[in-house]
Amino acid sequence: MFPGLNDKNTLPSDGCAGALVGRVWLPGTNAGPVVVALRDDDVFQLTALTMADLLNDGDVLANTKAGTKIGSVNEILANTSPDNHDADKPWFMSPIDLQSVKAAGVTFVRSMLERVIEEMIKGDASAADEVRKKIFETIGGDIASVVPGSPEAENLKQALIEQGLWSQYLEVGIGPYAEVFTKCPPMASVGTGCEIGIHPESTWNNPEPEAVMVVNRHGDILGATLGNDVNLRDFEGRSALLLGKAKDNNASASIGPFIRLFDDTFSIDDVRQMDIAVEITGEDDFNWTEKSSISEISRDLTDLVSQTINDNHQYPDGFVLYTGTMFSPTKDRGAPGQGFTHHVGDVVTISSPKLGMLINRVNHSSKVAPWDYGVSDLMRTLRARA
């Protein structure tokens, strides 16, 4: 059963004290998304036409102070819940629109080793436990203290090659270049309350709870939000060339609930020290809760951003960047040794006190609400609104 959304299970622990911005779907004539700010438990429509406009325009914080009230936070959250949704009332969407949606992978030692395991067993979950034990016994302790791109990392690489344990995932985990890929097209991410999609042919998959950095066209990090980089472990394990199939499916990129902009209540140092929790509850009474700390990340957040936007690659509408996860659930859900995989109907809650809670329900990517409102639709809506 999906929980009803409200300020208690969605907003940061300090409520609307920070600079929170997002998007709301407004129904009626010229229906479509609008950019909003949350203040004093109410929601205000801003003058910015898109979230990309707001984040790329001068004094972002000043531009969130005005606006026209369109409802209370609790009213709109209640209508964002999938089991209590009225299409004639406003609801919250993913807080981003025209920005590119990028993701960094293999940024934590634990998840890096899980990727090595996936590669070695070619996506066969039943073989994971045996290989996991060998990997951790052989190289787990060494890698945890290695600085990516350092001379020590290069020495370790050569030692692992000699032992026949080198992997393309170790290359991006401890080598000089981070793995950065495109998670989904602009306008394709989903927000809190939405269903998230797993490919119907996947039998081994999991959520990836992450901090998502919000970056403008100049490479300035303006804030952060939460994300679920939904992943198909069996597809990626068969071949790294199936990364697109493993990562980019309908509703496979969840972001939200809101962007928290940096101000005197929230900074990038808060993100660096942030703990992110994930809870998975299933209709089969399955329950799994785990917490990870961004302080254990192998590469600094600013390094990941600078490896994404630089002289070789610009983003004129800005971008958001999933920063990776150390969450790789191994708790058996079915047969012993098979580990965790999603079931349709799972409710996934990703939370951190400074960013709130992002809550989604799992379905097959072929069954979720279709993605049928894109950039051209947005342009037509804005033109109709004059």
N, C-alpha and C positions, 0 to 999 in steps of 0.2 A: 504494500500500500504506500503510495507516494504521500509524504507528509505535506500538509498545507503550508504554504510559504508565508512567512510573516517577518517582522523586524527582528524577532528573537533568534530565528534560525537562518537569517540571511545577512544582516548588517554586521559590520565589525563590532568588536566588543565595546568600542566607544561610540557606537551609533553613527550619527551623522556629523560627528565633531570634525572629521577630516573632510577633505575636498573630494567628494564622490561624484563621478559622472557616469552616464550610461546612455542607453537608447531605449525608447518606448515605441511600440507600435500604436499609432493613433488610428482608430477605425473611422468610418463615416466618409464624407466627401474628400476626395484626394487622400485616401487612406495610405498609410506608409509610416516609416520610421521617423522619429524626431530625436534630437540630441537633448539630454536632460541633465540637470544637477539635482542632487538630493540635499536639502537643507531643512533643519528643524522638523524632521519627520514628514516633510512634504516634497513633492516632485515638481520641478520647474522646467518648462520648455525653454531652451536657449535659442539665441538667434543664429548660431552656427548651423549651416545646412547639413554638414556631415561631421562625424567625429574626427575624421582626418583634418577637416578645416579647423576645428577647435584646437587640436593639438599642434597644428603647424602655424598657428596665428599668434605671434607676439606674446602678450601677457595672458597666458592661459588661465591662471587663477582669477585674474580680474574679470575675465569673460564668463566665469561661472557664477558671479554674484547677482546677476539680474535674472530676467526670465518671467514667464507667465505660468502661474500654478495650474497644473492639470489634474491634480489629485494627491491623496496622501500616499506615503510609501506603503502602508499596510493594505490600502485598497487595491493598489496596482499589483502588489505581490500576491495577494489573494487570488487575483484573476490570472496570475502567471502559473499557478498550480495546474497541472494537466487535467486533474480530475475535477476541477472547479473552474472551468474556463468559459467565459462568455465572449464570443467574437465581436460583440458590439461594445466592449469596454477595452480600455488600454491594458497592455501587458508589457513586461520587461523583455528585452531581447538581448542577444550578445552585445556587449558594449562597444564593439568595433565594427567598422564598415569597410571603407576603401583601402585600409592598410593591408599590406602583405602579411600573411600568417606564416611565420618561420618557426623552426624548432631546432634546438641543439640536442644532440644525443650523446650518450656515453660520457656524461659529465660527472658521474659518481662511481666510485670503485665497485660497489655492490652490483649496481645495474650493469656496469661494464662487463663484469665477469659473467653475469647472466646472459649477456649477448654472445659472449664467447661460447658458453654452453649451448645456446640455441644453434649457433653455427656448427659446432662439432657434432651435434646429434641430428642435424638437418630437420629441425622442427618436430622431432619425435619426443613428446613429453614423457613417455614411459622410461626413457633412458637418462633423464635429467639428473636424478639423484646420484647415480654412480659417477657421472662425469663431474658434477658439482663438487663432490668430495675430492676427486683427484685435483681439480683446478685449485681449490682453496688450500689443499695441502701443499701444492707445488709453488704457487705464485701469489696467493692471496695476500700474505703479509708483506711481501716485497713491494707490490704495486701501491699499497695504501699510502706509502710515504713518498712516492715519487712525484716530482713536479713535472707536469707535461712540458715537453720540449727541451728539458734540461739534459746536460751531458749524462747524468745518471739514468735518465729515461732511455737514452740511446744505448747505453751499456746493457741495461736490462733487456732491451729489444734484441740485441745480439745474442744474449744468453738464452732467451726464450726460443729464438730461431734454432739454435743448436739443439734444444730439447724437443723440437717439433711442436711447440705450443704457441707459436706466433699466430696472430689473428688480425684481420682487418679492423676488428673492433678495438684491439689494443693499439693499433696504429692511430686511431683518432682519440683514444682515451689517454694515451701518454705521449703521443707524438706532438709536433708543433702546431698542427692544424686541427681545429675542432670540427666535428661533424655538424653541419648546418644544412637543413633541408626545408623544402616547402611543405607545410602541413596541409593546407587547403587553400583554395582560391579566396580572394576578397569576397566578402558578403556570404561566405559559406559556413562560418562558425555558428554554433548555437549557444544559447545562454542558459541560465539556471531555469529549472522547471521543464526544460525540453528533454525529449528522448535522445540518447546517444546511440550511435549505430555500430554494430559489429557485423562483419561479413558473414552471411549465412553458411558459407563453406568452412569457416574457421572453427576449430575445436579446441584451440589453446590461445587464450587472449586475456588481456587484463587492462585495468585503468592505469594511467600514469599521472599521478597528482603532481603538479608543478607550479612554481611561480612563473608568471608571464610578465616580461618587461615590456613597457610601452614606450616606443621610441619615435621621435618626430623625424622629419625629412633631413634634418641636419645631423642626426646621430645623437641628439640629446635624449637621455632617459628621463621621462617626465613622470613616471609612476609605475604602478604594478597592479596586477590582478591575479586571479587563480585560473588554472587551466587543467583540463583532462586530455592528455595526448593519447587517446584510445589506441591500443596497439594489438596487432595480431602476431603472437609469438611464433605460431606455426608457419605462417607465410614468410616472415622475415628470416626465420631459421633455415628455411629451404634454400634461400638465396638472398643476398643483400640487394640484388637487382629487383627483388619484389618489394622493396621498401615502399614504393608508391601504393601498391595493393595493400600492404600491411597498415599504412598510416592514413591514406586519404580515401575515405568512403563517405557516403552520406552521413552527416551528423557525427563524424568521428573527431571533430575538434570542438570541445566545449570550453568556453571562456566566460568568466564573470565571478560574482554577480555584477560587480561594478569596477571601474577603474578608480583606484585611489591615487590621486596626484600627490606628488611630493610637496610638502609645505612644512610648517613648523610643528606639525603633529606626526609626520611620517617622512622617512628618508630612505635612501638606498642602503644605509647601514642597518635599518630595521629589516630590510629584505635579506641582507646578508646573514642576519642572526635568526631568521624566521624558522619556526617549526611548522611543518605542514602535516596535517592528519588526514587520513582517509578511512572511511568506514563503508563496508559493503554489506548490505543485508539482502538476503534472497527469499523468494517465496518458499524455498525448501528449508527455511529456518537457519540457513547458513549466515554466519556473522563473522566478519574479520575487521579488526581495527589495527592500524599501525600508524606510527609517526616517524617522520624523517626530518633532518635538520639541514638547511641550506648551508650552514657553516661547514659541512663536510664536503662541499662541492670541490672538484679538482681544479676548476678554472674560475677566476673571479667573474662576476656578472658583467663588469665593464669590458673584460677581455672577450667574452662571448659576443657582446654587442659590437665591438670594434672588428671582430672577425666576420660580422654579418654586413655591416655598412662601412664602406671605405672607398678608396679611390677606384677600386675595381668593381664596386657594386653600389648603386644608389637606389633609393626608394622615395620617389617624389611625393607619395602619399603617406610616408612613414611606414612603420611595421610594428608588429608585436612578436616577441620571441619567447617561446617556451624554453626554459633553461635546463631541462633534464630532471630526472628523478632517481632516487636511490631505492624506490619502491619496486620490488619484484616478488610478489607473493608466491610462497612455496607451500602453503598449507593445502593438504589434500582435500579436494572437494568430492571426488568420485573414488576411483580405484586407488589403492595405495601406490605412491610413487608417481601418480599422474599430476600432482600439484593442483594449482588453482586455475580455473577458467570461469568466465562469465556464464550465467544462465540468463535467458530472456526474463525480464521482470526485476532483475537486480536493481537496487537503489544505491547509487554511489554518492557519498557526501565527502567533499574535499573542503577542508577548513583551515583557517589560520586567524588568530584573534584580530590582527590588524587589517585583514582583507575580507573577513566574513566567511560565508559558506556558499559553495557551488554544489547544487543538488540536481542529479539527473537520473533517469531510469533507462535501463538497457533494453534495446530491441534490435532486431536485424536491420541492417542498413537498407534493405529492400522494403521494410515495413514502416520506417519512421516517416514523419511528415515530409513530403517531397520538398526539395530546395527549388523553388520556382519564382523567387524574387531576387533578381540580380542587379548588376550595375546599371544596365539600360533601363530597367524598371524604376530604379531610384531616380535616374535622370528625368524620366517622364513624370514621376510624381513631383519632383521639385519644380519642373517647368509648369505643371498644372497649378501648383501653389503660387506661381509667380514670385 
